[in-house]
Structures are given as structure tokens and as C-alpha cells.
Amino acid sequence: MGLDMYLTKDTYIGAYFEHRKVEAKIEITIEGKKVEINPANLETITERVAYWRKAHDLHQMFVKIIQEGVDECQKSYISKAKMIEMRDACIDYIDNENGNEYEIEDAKLFIEVIEPLIEDEDCPSIHYQSSW
């Protein structure tokens, strides 16, 4: 057991609304078995955009900045303003060399992943969740 941390992106599809004119073709197999998904019923697609294991310092930044000090493994929405605040905290962390080399690499990965999301004018819905 240990700390597992996930950053996910939700993309709203809303395929059931004709005015959105969604076109999709989905082919998924799991262990050779086809999974049936009707694209016309898609509401949201969730993708994992980052994963960390035992990145305790980064986790504490998430808890402080995103989860307002509440660490209950809850799924937490990250607003664009909070993405920027987290990015800046990671930059400070790296500049001050507060952690070991692995923790610094974890902070660098966060910055690498979050930068394009911050720049995206349509800024997708981003969430953080951890588990112990």
C-alpha cells in the first residue's frame, strides 16, 4: 500500500443533443472482448492525464491548495486559477530544491501536464484524487 495520485480530465461530449453535431466511432476491446458503447449516448469522457506514486510533497500541495486542507481521498475539481496556483507552487518548490530528486521530478511532471491545460481557452474539467 502507498499513496497513489491521479489527475483526470473530463471532456463534455453531450452527444445526445443534436445541435452539437457530434460524430464518433468507438471501438474498445478488453481482453479480446468487444465493449459495446453507443456514441449517441456519450455525455462525458474521462481520461487520466497524470499519475504519481508516493509523491508526498506534491500531494500535500494538492491538499493545501486544491482540497483546502481536507485529505479524505475525495475527487476535487481544479479551477484554472487553482491550476496556476499549483503550477506556481511547483515552480517555487523546484527553485528552492525543497525535496529529493524524485519529488522534484514529480513537480516537474505536474508543470508539464498542467501548462497546456492552462493555455487551453476551453479549459477542460480537471480533477485530483488520491488513495492510500
N, C-alpha and C positions, 0 to 999 in steps of 0.2 A: 504494500500500500504506500501511497505517497500523494503528493499534490499534482493533480492534472488540471491544466488550464486551457480553456477553449475560447477562441474569438470566432464568432459566426456572423455571416451576412445574410439578411433576409431580403430577397428581391420580390417585390409585389408584381404579380402577373395579372390577376383579375381577368382571366381568360373567358369567364362566363359573361362578361359584358361585351356585347357585340361592337360597341363603338371603339373598343381598344384594338380591334382587328389583330388579335394575337394569332400567330401561326407557329405551330410547334410540332416536332416529331420527337418522340421519346422512345428509346429502346434501351431497356435495362434488363440485364440478367444477373441473377445471384446464384452462384454455384451451378451454372448451366440452366437454371430455370428462369423463364421469362416472367417479368413482373408486369402486370397489366396496370397502366396508368392512362387515364383519359385526359389528354391535354386540354380539352374544352372545360375541364373542371379545376384546372390549376388556379390556386389562389396565391400561394407564396412558395418560393423555392429557398431553402436554407442551405448554405454552403459553409463548411468550416474553412476559414481563411488563415488560421494560425493555431498552433498547439504548442504548449510548453509543458515540460515535466520538471517539477521541483524547482521552479523559478520563484523562490520565496520572496525576494526583494521586489520583483515585478508584481507579484500577487499582492503584496502589501500596498503598492502604489494603486492598484486597481481598487482594493478595499477602501483606501482613504479617499481617492478622487472620484471613483465611479459609484461605489456602494455606500458612501457616506459613513464609513466605519463599521458597517454591518457585514459580518463574514459568515453567511449561512448557506453558502454554495448556491445562492439564488442566481437566476438568469437576470442580468442587468443591462438595460439599454444604455448605449453610449452616444450622447448627442455630439454634434460636430464640435461644439465648444469644449466638451469633455475630451474628445479625441485630441484636440490641440493642447489642452492642459496636460494630458497624459504624455503626448509626444514631447512637450517641453520638459516635463519631469524626467523623462528618459534621457533627454539630451543633457540635462544637469547632472544626472546620475553618472552618465558616461564621462562627462567632462571632469567630474570630481573623483572619478575612479573609486567609487564607494564600495563596489562589490568585487567578487572574484571574476576571473576571465569568463566563466560560464554565465554568470549573472549579467555581465556587460554584453555578451553576445545575445542574451535574451532580450535586453533592452534595445539593442540594435535591430533585432528581428521585428520587434514591435514597431519601431520607426519605419522600417522598410515596408511593412504591411499597411500601416495606417496612412502614410503620406498620400498614396493615390486615392484613398477613400476621402481624405480631407479635401483634395483637389477636385473631386467629382462634384459637379454642380447639383446633380440629383442625389447626392449623398445617401447611399443606401442605409438601411436599418442595421446597425451593428450592435452585437450583444457580447457580453463577457459572462462566463460561468466557470466555476472551478468545482472540483470534487476531491475529497480526501480518501 
